[in-house]
Amino acid sequence: MIGIHTLVFLTAFSVMEFMAWFTHKYVMHGFLWSLHKDHHHKDHDSWFERNDVFFIFYAVISIGCVLLWNYQIFQFGLAIGLGIFAYGLTYFLVHDIFIHQRFRWFKKTDSIYAKSLRRAHKIHHKHLGKKDGECYGMLLFPYKYYQQSK
């Protein structure tokens, strides 16, 4: 049987997909576009992007949750903090390494899911501006991209 802490961890991880979608659509493509726009249209020579500040934001929340657990303030702090961390690590591996190839670790795949994921993200990046975008999530995407990748 799955323990309550495992369930909280899995819930935190799953909720982070919604948070990534929400933050991407309404914050990154909204009032903090100034930090995100270099991800769509690179305007500098640095490997780092201003957009990377969003990783720091969620890392601070994750660490804060773990600290709340460590100081016995919040019983589920560790499970939530680790769930946020696991999603952040997944996001980094999938988005930054697999999709954008910031490190050249993955070359080609025959996975329909992976092809669909790349296609949906490519459609998102088709729009260089703050408006008219689509596909704001990371692990979940509209079914039409899966159908197109078959």
C-alpha positions in Angstrom: 0.0 0.0 0.0 1.2 3.5 -0.8 2.0 5.5 2.3 0.6 9.0 2.8 3.9 10.6 2.2 4.4 8.9 -1.1 0.9 10.0 -2.1 1.7 13.6 -1.1 5.0 13.4 -3.1 3.1 12.1 -6.2 0.4 14.7 -5.8 3.0 17.5 -5.5 4.8 16.3 -8.6 1.5 16.1 -10.5 0.3 19.6 -9.3 3.6 21.0 -10.6 2.6 20.2 -14.2 -0.4 22.5 -13.7 1.8 25.1 -11.9 4.3 25.0 -14.8 1.4 25.5 -17.3 -0.1 28.3 -15.2 3.2 30.1 -14.5 4.3 29.7 -18.2 1.0 31.1 -19.6 0.1 33.8 -17.1 3.4 34.8 -15.5 6.2 34.1 -18.1 4.0 35.2 -21.0 2.4 37.9 -18.8 3.9 40.4 -16.4 7.4 38.7 -16.2 7.8 38.4 -20.0 11.0 40.5 -19.6 12.6 37.5 -17.9 11.2 34.8 -20.3 11.6 36.4 -23.7 15.2 35.5 -24.0 14.1 31.9 -24.0 12.1 32.5 -27.2 14.5 34.9 -28.9 18.0 34.8 -27.6 19.4 38.4 -27.3 22.7 37.6 -25.6 25.8 35.3 -25.9 25.5 33.7 -22.5 24.6 30.0 -22.0 22.4 31.2 -19.1 19.1 32.8 -19.8 17.2 35.3 -17.7 14.4 32.7 -17.9 16.5 30.5 -15.6 15.4 32.6 -12.7 12.1 30.6 -12.7 14.1 27.5 -11.7 15.6 29.4 -8.8 12.1 30.5 -7.7 10.8 26.9 -7.5 14.0 25.7 -6.0 13.5 28.2 -3.1 10.0 26.9 -2.6 11.2 23.3 -2.6 14.0 24.1 -0.1 11.5 26.0 2.0 9.2 23.1 2.2 12.0 20.8 3.2 13.1 23.2 5.9 9.6 23.4 7.3 9.7 19.6 7.6 13.2 19.7 9.1 12.2 22.1 11.8 9.0 20.0 12.5 6.7 22.8 11.4 5.0 21.0 8.6 4.8 17.2 8.5 4.4 16.9 4.7 7.1 19.5 3.9 9.7 16.8 2.8 7.2 15.0 0.5 6.1 18.3 -1.1 9.6 19.7 -1.3 10.9 16.4 -2.9 7.9 16.4 -5.3 8.7 19.9 -6.4 12.4 19.0 -6.7 11.6 15.8 -8.7 9.4 17.8 -11.1 12.1 20.5 -11.5 14.7 17.8 -12.3 12.3 16.2 -14.8 11.6 19.6 -16.3 15.3 20.3 -16.7 16.0 16.8 -18.2 13.0 17.0 -20.6 12.8 20.7 -21.5 16.4 21.9 -21.3 18.3 18.8 -22.2 16.0 16.7 -24.4 14.0 19.4 -26.2 16.3 22.4 -26.3 19.6 20.4 -26.3 21.4 22.7 -23.9 23.5 19.6 -23.3 23.8 17.2 -26.2 22.9 14.0 -24.3 20.0 12.8 -26.3 20.1 12.6 -30.1 17.2 10.8 -31.7 14.3 8.8 -30.5 11.5 6.7 -32.0 9.2 7.3 -29.0 5.9 8.7 -30.2 5.5 10.5 -26.8 8.9 12.1 -27.2 8.2 13.2 -30.8 4.8 14.6 -29.7 6.4 16.5 -26.9 9.0 18.0 -29.2 6.4 18.9 -31.7 4.1 20.6 -29.2 7.1 22.6 -27.8 8.2 23.6 -31.3 4.7 24.9 -32.0 5.0 26.9 -28.7 8.3 28.4 -29.8 6.9 29.2 -33.3 5.5 32.4 -31.7 8.5 34.7 -30.7 6.3 37.2 -28.9 4.4 37.2 -25.7 1.0 36.7 -27.3 -0.7 34.0 -29.5 1.2 31.1 -27.9 -0.1 27.6 -27.3 1.2 24.4 -25.5 2.3 26.0 -22.2 2.7 22.7 -20.3 5.7 20.4 -20.3 4.8 16.8 -19.8 1.2 17.0 -21.0 0.2 18.4 -24.4 -2.9 18.4 -26.6 -3.7 15.0 -28.1 -3.5 16.3 -31.7 0.3 16.4 -31.4 0.3 12.7 -30.4 -1.9 11.9 -33.4 0.4 13.9 -35.7 3.5 12.0 -34.5 2.1 8.5 -35.1 
